[in-house]
Amino acid sequence: MPLSQLVLDRKGAGETVVLIHGIGHRRQAWYPIFDRLSERYDVIAVDLAGFGDSPPYAPGIPYDMENACRDLTANFAEWGIERPHVVGNSLGGAIALELASRGLVSSVTALSPAGFFRRFDFLRALAILGFLRLTSQAPDAVLRAVARSSWGRRLIGFTLFAHPERHDFDAVYGDAQALKHCRAFAGVARAGARYEFDRTVEVPTTIAWGTADRILPYVQSGIAASRLPGAVHVPLVGAGHVPMVDAPDRIIELIDQTVARAQEGELTTSA
């Protein structure tokens, strides 16, 4: 049984691709690429437990990686899928890699994944995210006013995106509301303070990192490359922490390439 009945958007047909957002975010983070991916895949964008519209875990259940993987795979079964391709950003990237290390998915595309911190990197990221969380607690009237103005959208989004001006009022205000009301933020942050990705991954894997990432700086990509030498490592030149907004065409291209490598491997195995 799932720990939480996760809310999702699903569209398209073909190989299943599951999209996993970061801490404090929501499934709508993937909307810049969702419809285009659905033209050739069965695409699922999911709200993690305690974020977006998904309910939190029961009291006493920690928001650690073991439970995140357990919950997602239980939901996979309820959705009628097995070993999908997964794409994750930040926290979602770390979860995607964890799922792969357990043999639960067919491929991984991880965008600025968490878990490759240098000394003090986690505290830096938590400080920025904590500040965003704090500002999201402003009255809704203030959040609406800020989200309506171009300068406000840039002010809110510059830590996450290289191009915050590409977000409209609905996206900015919706993200602020999601961050304001998410119930898993503190639990995930506590678990993250002790988290480091140090497992092996044996499925086709792409790790892409925005060179303008202000939350998990691009230098962490070197740590990822040293720990996962078998992955394809790609710089996203000029992109920020949430690159689906900054480089949607490139992200779709990388997903296509990673899925294709998995398909080629299956053909080789069955030959």
MIDOSE-1310 file (N, C-alpha, C; in nm, 2 decimals, decimal comma, always signed):
residues 271
mpls	+0,08/-0,12/+0,00/+0,00/+0,00/+0,00/+0,09/+0,13/+0,00; +0,05/+0,23/-0,08/+0,13/+0,35/-0,08/+0,12/+0,42/+0,06; +0,22/+0,49/+0,09/+0,22/+0,58/+0,21/+0,13/+0,70/+0,19; +0,11/+0,74/+0,07/+0,03/+0,85/+0,03/-0,02/+0,83/-0,11
qlvl	-0,15/+0,86/-0,13/-0,21/+0,85/-0,26/-0,17/+0,97/-0,34; -0,07/+0,96/-0,43/-0,01/+1,08/-0,49/-0,10/+1,13/-0,61; -0,11/+1,26/-0,62/-0,19/+1,32/-0,72/-0,10/+1,34/-0,84; -0,16/+1,32/-0,96/-0,08/+1,33/-1,08/-0,16/+1,39/-1,20
drkg	-0,08/+1,43/-1,30/-0,14/+1,46/-1,43/-0,08/+1,35/-1,53; -0,17/+1,30/-1,61/-0,12/+1,19/-1,70/-0,17/+1,22/-1,84; -0,09/+1,20/-1,94/-0,13/+1,23/-2,08/-0,04/+1,16/-2,18; -0,09/+1,12/-2,29/-0,01/+1,06/-2,39/-0,01/+0,90/-2,39
aget	+0,07/+0,85/-2,48/+0,08/+0,70/-2,49/+0,22/+0,66/-2,53; +0,26/+0,54/-2,50/+0,39/+0,49/-2,54/+0,46/+0,45/-2,41; +0,60/+0,46/-2,41/+0,68/+0,43/-2,30/+0,64/+0,53/-2,19; +0,64/+0,49/-2,06/+0,60/+0,58/-1,95/+0,72/+0,65/-1,90
vvli	+0,70/+0,79/-1,89/+0,80/+0,88/-1,83/+0,73/+0,95/-1,71; +0,80/+0,93/-1,60/+0,75/+0,99/-1,47/+0,83/+1,11/-1,44; +0,77/+1,23/-1,41/+0,84/+1,35/-1,38/+0,83/+1,39/-1,24; +0,94/+1,41/-1,17/+0,94/+1,43/-1,02/+1,00/+1,56/-0,99
hgig	+0,93/+1,65/-0,92/+0,97/+1,78/-0,89/+1,06/+1,79/-0,77; +1,11/+1,91/-0,73/+1,20/+1,93/-0,62/+1,12/+1,97/-0,50; +1,20/+2,00/-0,39/+1,14/+2,04/-0,26/+1,06/+2,17/-0,27; +0,94/+2,17/-0,22/+0,86/+2,29/-0,22/+0,79/+2,32/-0,35
hrrq	+0,82/+2,24/-0,45/+0,76/+2,26/-0,58/+0,64/+2,17/-0,60; +0,59/+2,16/-0,72/+0,47/+2,08/-0,75/+0,48/+2,03/-0,90; +0,38/+1,95/-0,93/+0,39/+1,88/-1,06/+0,38/+1,98/-1,18; +0,32/+2,10/-1,16/+0,31/+2,20/-1,26/+0,45/+2,25/-1,30
awyp	+0,56/+2,22/-1,23/+0,69/+2,26/-1,27/+0,73/+2,21/-1,40; +0,66/+2,09/-1,44/+0,69/+2,03/-1,57/+0,61/+2,07/-1,68; +0,52/+2,16/-1,66/+0,43/+2,21/-1,77/+0,50/+2,26/-1,89; +0,61/+2,33/-1,87/+0,68/+2,38/-2,00/+0,72/+2,27/-2,10
ifdr	+0,73/+2,14/-2,05/+0,76/+2,04/-2,14/+0,66/+1,92/-2,14; +0,56/+1,93/-2,06/+0,47/+1,82/-2,04/+0,39/+1,78/-2,17; +0,33/+1,88/-2,23/+0,25/+1,85/-2,35/+0,33/+1,80/-2,47; +0,45/+1,85/-2,48/+0,54/+1,81/-2,59/+0,59/+1,67/-2,57
lser	+0,62/+1,63/-2,45/+0,66/+1,50/-2,42/+0,54/+1,40/-2,44; +0,42/+1,44/-2,41/+0,31/+1,35/-2,42/+0,28/+1,32/-2,57; +0,34/+1,39/-2,66/+0,32/+1,36/-2,80/+0,38/+1,22/-2,84; +0,48/+1,17/-2,75/+0,54/+1,04/-2,79/+0,56/+0,95/-2,67
ydvi	+0,52/+1,00/-2,55/+0,53/+0,91/-2,43/+0,40/+0,92/-2,35; +0,38/+0,82/-2,26/+0,28/+0,82/-2,16/+0,35/+0,90/-2,04; +0,31/+1,02/-2,03/+0,38/+1,11/-1,93/+0,30/+1,13/-1,81; +0,36/+1,11/-1,69/+0,30/+1,13/-1,56/+0,38/+1,24/-1,49
avdl	+0,32/+1,35/-1,45/+0,38/+1,45/-1,36/+0,32/+1,43/-1,22; +0,39/+1,41/-1,12/+0,34/+1,37/-0,99/+0,37/+1,47/-0,89; +0,28/+1,49/-0,79/+0,31/+1,57/-0,67/+0,36/+1,47/-0,56; +0,48/+1,49/-0,51/+0,53/+1,41/-0,40/+0,45/+1,43/-0,28
agfg	+0,45/+1,33/-0,19/+0,37/+1,34/-0,07/+0,40/+1,47/+0,01; +0,30/+1,54/+0,05/+0,31/+1,66/+0,13/+0,34/+1,78/+0,04; +0,34/+1,77/-0,09/+0,36/+1,88/-0,18/+0,25/+1,89/-0,28; +0,23/+2,01/-0,33/+0,12/+2,02/-0,43/-0,01/+1,98/-0,37
dspp	-0,08/+1,89/-0,44/-0,21/+1,84/-0,40/-0,20/+1,71/-0,33; -0,08/+1,65/-0,32/-0,07/+1,52/-0,25/-0,08/+1,53/-0,10; -0,15/+1,44/-0,04/-0,15/+1,44/+0,11/-0,01/+1,40/+0,17; +0,01/+1,44/+0,29/+0,14/+1,41/+0,36/+0,14/+1,26/+0,41
yapg	+0,25/+1,22/+0,45/+0,26/+1,09/+0,52/+0,19/+1,10/+0,66; +0,15/+0,99/+0,71/+0,10/+0,99/+0,85/+0,20/+1,04/+0,95; +0,16/+1,09/+1,06/+0,25/+1,14/+1,16/+0,35/+1,03/+1,20; +0,47/+1,07/+1,21/+0,58/+0,97/+1,26/+0,65/+0,91/+1,14
ipyd	+0,60/+0,92/+1,02/+0,67/+0,86/+0,91/+0,77/+0,96/+0,85; +0,90/+0,93/+0,85/+0,99/+1,03/+0,80/+0,99/+1,04/+0,65; +1,03/+1,16/+0,60/+1,04/+1,19/+0,46/+1,18/+1,16/+0,41; +1,22/+1,04/+0,43/+1,36/+1,00/+0,38/+1,35/+0,93/+0,25
mena	+1,47/+0,89/+0,20/+1,47/+0,83/+0,06/+1,41/+0,69/+0,06; +1,42/+0,62/+0,16/+1,36/+0,48/+0,17/+1,21/+0,50/+0,15; +1,15/+0,59/+0,22/+1,00/+0,60/+0,22/+0,96/+0,67/+0,08; +1,04/+0,76/+0,03/+1,01/+0,82/-0,10/+1,00/+0,71/-0,21
crdl	+1,11/+0,63/-0,21/+1,11/+0,52/-0,31/+1,00/+0,42/-0,29; +0,98/+0,38/-0,17/+0,87/+0,29/-0,13/+0,73/+0,34/-0,18; +0,71/+0,47/-0,15/+0,58/+0,53/-0,18/+0,56/+0,54/-0,33; +0,66/+0,59/-0,40/+0,65/+0,60/-0,55/+0,63/+0,47/-0,62
tanf	+0,70/+0,36/-0,58/+0,69/+0,23/-0,64/+0,55/+0,17/-0,61; +0,50/+0,20/-0,49/+0,36/+0,15/-0,46/+0,26/+0,22/-0,55; +0,28/+0,35/-0,57/+0,19/+0,43/-0,66/+0,21/+0,38/-0,80; +0,33/+0,35/-0,84/+0,35/+0,30/-0,98/+0,26/+0,18/-1,00
aewg	+0,26/+0,09/-0,90/+0,18/-0,03/-0,92/+0,03/+0,00/-0,93; -0,02/+0,10/-0,85/-0,16/+0,14/-0,86/-0,19/+0,21/-1,00; -0,09/+0,27/-1,06/-0,11/+0,34/-1,19/-0,09/+0,24/-1,30; -0,06/+0,11/-1,27/-0,04/+0,01/-1,37/+0,09/+0,02/-1,45
ierp	+0,19/+0,07/-1,39/+0,32/+0,08/-1,46/+0,43/+0,01/-1,38; +0,53/-0,03/-1,45/+0,65/-0,10/-1,39/+0,77/-0,05/-1,46; +0,87/-0,02/-1,38/+1,00/+0,03/-1,43/+0,99/+0,14/-1,54; +0,93/+0,25/-1,50/+0,92/+0,36/-1,60/+1,05/+0,43/-1,62
hvvg	+1,06/+0,51/-1,72/+1,17/+0,61/-1,72/+1,14/+0,72/-1,63; +1,23/+0,77/-1,56/+1,21/+0,88/-1,46/+1,30/+1,00/-1,49; +1,24/+1,12/-1,47/+1,31/+1,24/-1,48/+1,28/+1,32/-1,36; +1,39/+1,37/-1,30/+1,37/+1,44/-1,17/+1,46/+1,57/-1,16
nslg	+1,41/+1,67/-1,09/+1,48/+1,79/-1,07/+1,51/+1,81/-0,92; +1,63/+1,84/-0,89/+1,67/+1,87/-0,75/+1,64/+1,75/-0,66; +1,56/+1,77/-0,56/+1,52/+1,65/-0,48/+1,46/+1,54/-0,57; +1,38/+1,58/-0,67/+1,33/+1,48/-0,76/+1,44/+1,40/-0,84
gaia	+1,55/+1,47/-0,87/+1,66/+1,41/-0,93/+1,73/+1,31/-0,84; +1,74/+1,34/-0,72/+1,80/+1,24/-0,62/+1,71/+1,12/-0,61; +1,58/+1,14/-0,60/+1,49/+1,03/-0,59/+1,49/+0,95/-0,71; +1,50/+1,01/-0,83/+1,51/+0,93/-0,95/+1,64/+0,84/-0,95
lela	+1,75/+0,89/-0,91/+1,87/+0,82/-0,90/+1,86/+0,70/-0,79; +1,79/+0,73/-0,68/+1,77/+0,63/-0,58/+1,69/+0,52/-0,64; +1,58/+0,55/-0,71/+1,50/+0,45/-0,77/+1,58/+0,36/-0,87; +1,66/+0,43/-0,94/+1,75/+0,35/-1,04/+1,84/+0,26/-0,97
srgl	+1,90/+0,31/-0,86/+2,00/+0,22/-0,78/+1,93/+0,10/-0,73; +1,80/+0,10/-0,71/+1,73/-0,01/-0,66/+1,67/-0,10/-0,77; +1,70/-0,06/-0,90/+1,65/-0,14/-1,01/+1,50/-0,13/-1,04; +1,45/-0,01/-1,00/+1,30/+0,01/-1,01/+1,26/+0,09/-1,13
vssv	+1,36/+0,14/-1,21/+1,32/+0,22/-1,33/+1,41/+0,18/-1,44; +1,37/+0,22/-1,56/+1,44/+0,18/-1,69/+1,55/+0,28/-1,73; +1,53/+0,41/-1,69/+1,64/+0,51/-1,72/+1,61/+0,63/-1,63; +1,72/+0,71/-1,62/+1,71/+0,83/-1,54/+1,76/+0,95/-1,61
tals	+1,69/+1,06/-1,61/+1,74/+1,19/-1,65/+1,73/+1,28/-1,52; +1,84/+1,31/-1,47/+1,84/+1,39/-1,34/+1,89/+1,53/-1,37; +1,81/+1,63/-1,33/+1,85/+1,77/-1,35/+1,89/+1,84/-1,22; +2,01/+1,88/-1,21/+2,07/+1,93/-1,09/+2,02/+1,85/-0,97
pagf	+2,06/+1,73/-0,96/+2,01/+1,64/-0,85/+2,07/+1,68/-0,72; +2,00/+1,67/-0,61/+2,05/+1,68/-0,48/+2,14/+1,56/-0,44; +2,23/+1,58/-0,34/+2,30/+1,47/-0,29/+2,45/+1,47/-0,33; +2,49/+1,57/-0,39/+2,64/+1,58/-0,43/+2,70/+1,71/-0,37
frrf	+2,67/+1,73/-0,25/+2,71/+1,85/-0,18/+2,86/+1,85/-0,15; +2,92/+1,97/-0,16/+3,04/+2,00/-0,09/+3,02/+2,04/+0,05; +3,12/+2,07/+0,13/+3,10/+2,12/+0,26/+3,03/+2,25/+0,26; +2,93/+2,26/+0,34/+2,84/+2,37/+0,36/+2,74/+2,40/+0,24
dflr	+2,75/+2,32/+0,14/+2,66/+2,34/+0,03/+2,51/+2,32/+0,07; +2,49/+2,22/+0,15/+2,35/+2,20/+0,19/+2,30/+2,32/+0,27; +2,38/+2,37/+0,36/+2,33/+2,49/+0,44/+2,30/+2,61/+0,35; +2,38/+2,62/+0,24/+2,36/+2,73/+0,15/+2,23/+2,71/+0,08
alai	+2,20/+2,59/+0,03/+2,08/+2,56/-0,04/+1,96/+2,58/+0,05; +1,97/+2,53/+0,18/+1,86/+2,54/+0,27/+1,83/+2,69/+0,30; +1,94/+2,77/+0,31/+1,92/+2,91/+0,34/+1,83/+2,98/+0,23; +1,87/+2,95/+0,11/+1,80/+3,01/+0,00/+1,65/+2,96/-0,01
lgfl	+1,64/+2,83/+0,00/+1,50/+2,77/+0,00/+1,42/+2,81/+0,12; +1,48/+2,82/+0,24/+1,41/+2,87/+0,36/+1,37/+3,01/+0,34; +1,45/+3,09/+0,28/+1,41/+3,23/+0,26/+1,28/+3,24/+0,16; +1,29/+3,16/+0,06/+1,17/+3,15/-0,03/+1,05/+3,10/+0,04
rlts	+1,07/+3,00/+0,12/+0,95/+2,95/+0,20/+0,90/+3,06/+0,30; +0,99/+3,13/+0,36/+0,95/+3,24/+0,45/+0,87/+3,35/+0,37; +0,92/+3,39/+0,26/+0,85/+3,50/+0,19/+0,72/+3,45/+0,13; +0,70/+3,32/+0,11/+0,57/+3,27/+0,06/+0,47/+3,28/+0,17
qapd	+0,50/+3,30/+0,29/+0,40/+3,31/+0,40/+0,34/+3,45/+0,41; +0,38/+3,54/+0,32/+0,31/+3,67/+0,31/+0,16/+3,65/+0,28; +0,08/+3,75/+0,32/-0,06/+3,75/+0,28/-0,08/+3,72/+0,13; -0,19/+3,66/+0,10/-0,22/+3,63/-0,04/-0,23/+3,75/-0,12
avlr	-0,28/+3,86/-0,07/-0,30/+3,98/-0,14/-0,16/+4,04/-0,18; -0,06/+4,02/-0,10/+0,08/+4,07/-0,13/+0,14/+3,97/-0,23; +0,12/+3,84/-0,22/+0,17/+3,75/-0,32/+0,11/+3,78/-0,46; -0,02/+3,81/-0,46/-0,09/+3,83/-0,59/-0,03/+3,96/-0,65
avar	-0,01/+4,06/-0,57/+0,04/+4,19/-0,62/+0,18/+4,17/-0,68; +0,27/+4,10/-0,61/+0,40/+4,07/-0,65/+0,40/+3,99/-0,78; +0,32/+3,89/-0,79/+0,31/+3,80/-0,90/+0,26/+3,87/-1,03; +0,18/+3,98/-1,01/+0,13/+4,05/-1,12/+0,23/+4,14/-1,19
sswg	+0,33/+4,18/-1,12/+0,43/+4,27/-1,18/+0,55/+4,20/-1,23; +0,61/+4,25/-1,34/+0,72/+4,19/-1,40/+0,84/+4,19/-1,31; +0,86/+4,30/-1,23/+0,97/+4,30/-1,14/+0,95/+4,21/-1,03; +0,83/+4,19/-0,98/+0,80/+4,09/-0,88/+0,83/+3,95/-0,92
rrli	+0,79/+3,91/-1,04/+0,82/+3,78/-1,09/+0,97/+3,75/-1,10; +1,04/+3,86/-1,15/+1,19/+3,84/-1,15/+1,25/+3,83/-1,01; +1,20/+3,91/-0,92/+1,25/+3,90/-0,78/+1,22/+3,77/-0,72; +1,10/+3,71/-0,74/+1,07/+3,58/-0,68/+1,15/+3,47/-0,75
gftl	+1,17/+3,48/-0,88/+1,22/+3,37/-0,96/+1,37/+3,37/-0,99; +1,44/+3,47/-0,95/+1,58/+3,48/-1,00/+1,67/+3,37/-0,94; +1,63/+3,32/-0,82/+1,71/+3,22/-0,76/+1,69/+3,08/-0,82; +1,57/+3,06/-0,88/+1,54/+2,93/-0,94/+1,56/+2,93/-1,09
fahp	+1,54/+3,04/-1,16/+1,55/+3,04/-1,31/+1,64/+3,14/-1,36; +1,71/+3,11/-1,47/+1,78/+3,22/-1,54/+1,69/+3,31/-1,61; +1,57/+3,26/-1,65/+1,47/+3,35/-1,72/+1,34/+3,35/-1,64; +1,34/+3,41/-1,53/+1,21/+3,42/-1,45/+1,10/+3,49/-1,52
erhd	+1,14/+3,58/-1,62/+1,03/+3,65/-1,69/+0,95/+3,56/-1,78; +0,99/+3,44/-1,80/+0,91/+3,34/-1,88/+0,79/+3,29/-1,80; +0,79/+3,31/-1,67/+0,67/+3,27/-1,59/+0,57/+3,38/-1,59; +0,44/+3,34/-1,60/+0,33/+3,43/-1,59/+0,27/+3,44/-1,45
fdav	+0,17/+3,52/-1,44/+0,11/+3,54/-1,30/+0,06/+3,40/-1,25; -0,01/+3,32/-1,33/-0,06/+3,20/-1,27/+0,05/+3,10/-1,22; +0,16/+3,10/-1,30/+0,27/+3,01/-1,26/+0,33/+3,06/-1,13; +0,36/+3,19/-1,12/+0,43/+3,24/-1,01/+0,34/+3,24/-0,89
ygda	+0,22/+3,28/-0,90/+0,13/+3,28/-0,78/+0,10/+3,13/-0,74; +0,08/+3,04/-0,83/+0,06/+2,90/-0,80/+0,18/+2,84/-0,73; +0,30/+2,87/-0,78/+0,42/+2,82/-0,71/+0,43/+2,87/-0,57; +0,40/+3,00/-0,55/+0,41/+3,06/-0,42/+0,31/+2,99/-0,32
qalk	+0,19/+2,97/-0,37/+0,09/+2,90/-0,29/+0,13/+2,76/-0,25; +0,19/+2,69/-0,35/+0,23/+2,55/-0,33/+0,34/+2,55/-0,22; +0,43/+2,65/-0,23/+0,54/+2,65/-0,13/+0,49/+2,69/+0,01; +0,39/+2,78/+0,01/+0,33/+2,83/+0,13/+0,26/+2,72/+0,21
hcra	+0,19/+2,63/+0,14/+0,10/+2,54/+0,20/+0,16/+2,39/+0,20; +0,27/+2,37/+0,14/+0,33/+2,23/+0,15/+0,35/+2,19/+0,29; +0,33/+2,06/+0,32/+0,34/+2,01/+0,46/+0,46/+1,93/+0,48; +0,53/+1,90/+0,38/+0,65/+1,81/+0,39/+0,78/+1,89/+0,39
fagv	+0,78/+2,02/+0,38/+0,90/+2,09/+0,36/+1,00/+2,07/+0,47; +0,96/+2,09/+0,60/+1,05/+2,07/+0,71/+1,10/+1,93/+0,72; +1,01/+1,83/+0,70/+1,06/+1,69/+0,71/+1,16/+1,65/+0,61; +1,14/+1,70/+0,48/+1,23/+1,67/+0,38/+1,37/+1,75/+0,41
arag	+1,36/+1,87/+0,46/+1,48/+1,94/+0,49/+1,56/+1,87/+0,60; +1,49/+1,82/+0,70/+1,56/+1,75/+0,80/+1,63/+1,63/+0,75; +1,56/+1,55/+0,67/+1,63/+1,43/+0,61/+1,74/+1,47/+0,51; +1,73/+1,58/+0,44/+1,83/+1,62/+0,35/+1,96/+1,66/+0,41
arye	+1,95/+1,70/+0,54/+2,07/+1,74/+0,61/+2,17/+1,63/+0,63; +2,12/+1,51/+0,62/+2,20/+1,39/+0,64/+2,22/+1,31/+0,51; +2,17/+1,36/+0,40/+2,16/+1,29/+0,27/+2,28/+1,31/+0,18; +2,33/+1,20/+0,12/+2,44/+1,20/+0,02/+2,42/+1,09/-0,07
fdrt	+2,42/+1,11/-0,20/+2,40/+1,00/-0,29/+2,54/+0,93/-0,31; +2,54/+0,80/-0,28/+2,67/+0,73/-0,29/+2,64/+0,58/-0,34; +2,54/+0,56/-0,42/+2,51/+0,43/-0,47/+2,55/+0,42/-0,61; +2,54/+0,30/-0,66/+2,57/+0,27/-0,81/+2,44/+0,26/-0,88
vevp	+2,44/+0,30/-1,01/+2,33/+0,30/-1,10/+2,37/+0,23/-1,23; +2,29/+0,13/-1,27/+2,32/+0,05/-1,38/+2,22/+0,06/-1,50; +2,14/+0,16/-1,50/+2,05/+0,19/-1,61/+2,11/+0,31/-1,68; +2,07/+0,33/-1,81/+2,11/+0,45/-1,88/+2,07/+0,58/-1,80
ttia	+2,17/+0,66/-1,78/+2,15/+0,78/-1,69/+2,22/+0,90/-1,75; +2,14/+1,01/-1,74/+2,19/+1,14/-1,78/+2,18/+1,24/-1,67; +2,29/+1,31/-1,64/+2,28/+1,41/-1,53/+2,31/+1,54/-1,60; +2,22/+1,63/-1,60/+2,23/+1,76/-1,66/+2,23/+1,87/-1,55
wgta	+2,31/+1,97/-1,57/+2,33/+2,07/-1,46/+2,33/+2,21/-1,52; +2,25/+2,30/-1,47/+2,25/+2,44/-1,52/+2,38/+2,51/-1,47; +2,45/+2,57/-1,56/+2,57/+2,64/-1,52/+2,54/+2,77/-1,44; +2,42/+2,81/-1,45/+2,38/+2,93/-1,37/+2,29/+2,89/-1,25
dril	+2,30/+2,77/-1,20/+2,23/+2,72/-1,09/+2,27/+2,79/-0,96; +2,18/+2,87/-0,90/+2,22/+2,94/-0,77/+2,19/+2,86/-0,65; +2,12/+2,75/-0,66/+2,08/+2,67/-0,54/+2,18/+2,56/-0,52; +2,20/+2,48/-0,62/+2,30/+2,37/-0,62/+2,40/+2,41/-0,73
pyvq	+2,50/+2,48/-0,70/+2,59/+2,53/-0,80/+2,65/+2,42/-0,89; +2,68/+2,47/-1,01/+2,73/+2,38/-1,12/+2,85/+2,30/-1,08; +2,94/+2,35/-0,99/+3,06/+2,28/-0,94/+3,02/+2,14/-0,89; +2,90/+2,13/-0,83/+2,86/+2,00/-0,78/+2,85/+1,89/-0,89
sgia	+2,84/+1,93/-1,01/+2,83/+1,84/-1,12/+2,96/+1,76/-1,13; +3,07/+1,82/-1,09/+3,20/+1,74/-1,09/+3,20/+1,63/-0,99; +3,13/+1,65/-0,88/+3,12/+1,54/-0,78/+3,03/+1,43/-0,83; +2,92/+1,47/-0,90/+2,83/+1,37/-0,96/+2,91/+1,29/-1,06
asrl	+2,99/+1,36/-1,14/+3,07/+1,29/-1,25/+3,17/+1,19/-1,19; +3,23/+1,22/-1,07/+3,32/+1,13/-1,01/+3,25/+1,01/-0,95; +3,13/+1,03/-0,90/+3,06/+0,92/-0,83/+2,98/+0,83/-0,93; +2,95/+0,89/-1,04/+2,87/+0,82/-1,14/+2,94/+0,83/-1,28
pgav	+3,06/+0,77/-1,29/+3,13/+0,78/-1,42/+3,07/+0,72/-1,54; +2,97/+0,63/-1,52/+2,91/+0,57/-1,63/+2,79/+0,65/-1,69; +2,75/+0,76/-1,62/+2,64/+0,84/-1,67/+2,69/+0,94/-1,77; +2,60/+0,99/-1,85/+2,63/+1,10/-1,94/+2,61/+1,23/-1,86
hvpl	+2,71/+1,31/-1,86/+2,70/+1,44/-1,78/+2,70/+1,56/-1,88; +2,60/+1,64/-1,86/+2,58/+1,75/-1,96/+2,56/+1,88/-1,89; +2,64/+1,98/-1,93/+2,62/+2,12/-1,88/+2,50/+2,18/-1,96; +2,42/+2,25/-1,88/+2,31/+2,33/-1,94/+2,35/+2,47/-1,94
vgag	+2,41/+2,52/-2,04/+2,48/+2,65/-2,04/+2,38/+2,76/-2,02; +2,40/+2,84/-1,92/+2,31/+2,95/-1,89/+2,18/+2,92/-1,82; +2,15/+2,80/-1,79/+2,03/+2,76/-1,73/+2,04/+2,76/-1,58; +1,93/+2,78/-1,51/+1,93/+2,79/-1,36/+1,89/+2,65/-1,30
hvpm	+1,84/+2,66/-1,18/+1,82/+2,54/-1,10/+1,70/+2,46/-1,15; +1,60/+2,52/-1,21/+1,48/+2,46/-1,26/+1,49/+2,48/-1,42; +1,56/+2,39/-1,49/+1,59/+2,42/-1,63/+1,48/+2,39/-1,72; +1,37/+2,34/-1,68/+1,26/+2,31/-1,77/+1,21/+2,45/-1,82
vdap	+1,22/+2,55/-1,75/+1,18/+2,69/-1,79/+1,29/+2,75/-1,88; +1,41/+2,73/-1,84/+1,52/+2,80/-1,91/+1,56/+2,73/-2,04; +1,56/+2,60/-2,05/+1,61/+2,52/-2,16/+1,51/+2,40/-2,20; +1,39/+2,43/-2,22/+1,29/+2,32/-2,25/+1,33/+2,23/-2,36
drii	+1,37/+2,29/-2,47/+1,41/+2,21/-2,59/+1,52/+2,11/-2,56; +1,62/+2,16/-2,49/+1,74/+2,08/-2,45/+1,70/+1,97/-2,36; +1,61/+2,00/-2,26/+1,57/+1,89/-2,17/+1,49/+1,78/-2,24; +1,40/+1,82/-2,33/+1,33/+1,72/-2,41/+1,43/+1,63/-2,49
elid	+1,52/+1,70/-2,55/+1,62/+1,63/-2,63/+1,70/+1,52/-2,54; +1,74/+1,56/-2,42/+1,81/+1,47/-2,33/+1,72/+1,36/-2,28; +1,60/+1,38/-2,26/+1,51/+1,28/-2,22/+1,49/+1,18/-2,33; +1,48/+1,23/-2,46/+1,46/+1,14/-2,57/+1,59/+1,05/-2,59
qtva	+1,71/+1,11/-2,57/+1,83/+1,04/-2,59/+1,85/+0,93/-2,48; +1,81/+0,96/-2,36/+1,82/+0,87/-2,25/+1,73/+0,75/-2,27; +1,60/+0,78/-2,30/+1,50/+0,68/-2,33/+1,55/+0,59/-2,44; +1,61/+0,65/-2,55/+1,65/+0,57/-2,66/+1,77/+0,48/-2,62
raqe	+1,86/+0,52/-2,53/+1,96/+0,43/-2,49/+1,91/+0,31/-2,41; +1,80/+0,34/-2,33/+1,74/+0,23/-2,26/+1,67/+0,13/-2,36; +1,61/+0,18/-2,46/+1,54/+0,10/-2,56/+1,65/+0,02/-2,64; +1,76/+0,08/-2,67/+1,86/+0,01/-2,74/+1,92/-0,11/-2,66
gelt	+1,93/-0,08/-2,53/+1,98/-0,18/-2,44/+1,89/-0,30/-2,43; +1,76/-0,27/-2,43/+1,66/-0,38/-2,42/+1,66/-0,46/-2,55; +1,68/-0,40/-2,67/+1,69/-0,47/-2,79/+1,81/-0,56/-2,79; +1,92/-0,51/-2,74/+2,05/-0,59/-2,74/+2,03/-0,71/-2,65
tsa	+1,97/-0,69/-2,54/+1,95/-0,79/-2,44/+1,86/-0,91/-2,50; +1,76/-0,86/-2,57/+1,66/-0,96/-2,62/+1,71/-1,03/-2,75; +1,82/-0,98/-2,81/+1,86/-1,03/-2,94/+1,94/-1,16/-2,92
